[in-house]
Amino acid sequence: MARITGIGGVFLKCNGSSKALAAWYQQHLGMTLESFGGAVLRWPDDHAEDKGLTVWHLAEKDSKWFSPSESSFMINYRVDNLGELLDQLRAGGIEVVSGPESHENGKFAWIMDPDGNKVELWEPMLWDDKNKEAS
C-alpha cells in the first residue's frame, strides 16, 4: 500500500504582503529564501540526535493549543539552539508567548508571526524521561 513518508511542504496564505512575511521569517528565524520567494529545508542541514523527523498530529476542534492564534493550524519548526534563537528574537522585538519548556523529546517555545499565526519552535532531543529536566 502506498503511504505518506513525510511533510513535503508547508504553505501559508498571507493576510498582507507575502514578500514582507517571507522577509520576517528570513530575518527572525534564519530561513534562507530561494529565488522563488520560499525556502527549502533539507534534512542533512539538521544535526539533531533524532536524525530528522517530522511529527503530524490532529488537535480536537475545541483545542486551545493554537491560541492566541485564530488559525486552524500551527507549524513546528526544528531549531538547532532554542536559547540562542529566543535571545535573537527578543533582541529583534519578537515576543515569546510561551516557553521555553523542556519535555521528553526536547525544548519548546512559541511566538506569533506578523500574520497572527502561532509558531512552535522545537530543539529536538531523543525521547527520554531525563530530558524533562534539561535546560
Secondary structure by P-SEA (a helix, b strand, c coil): cccccccccccccccccaaaaaaaaaaccccccccccbbbbbcccccccccbbbbbbcccccccccccccccbbbbbbbccaaaaaaaaaaacccccccccccccccbbbbbcccbbbbbbbbcccccccccccc
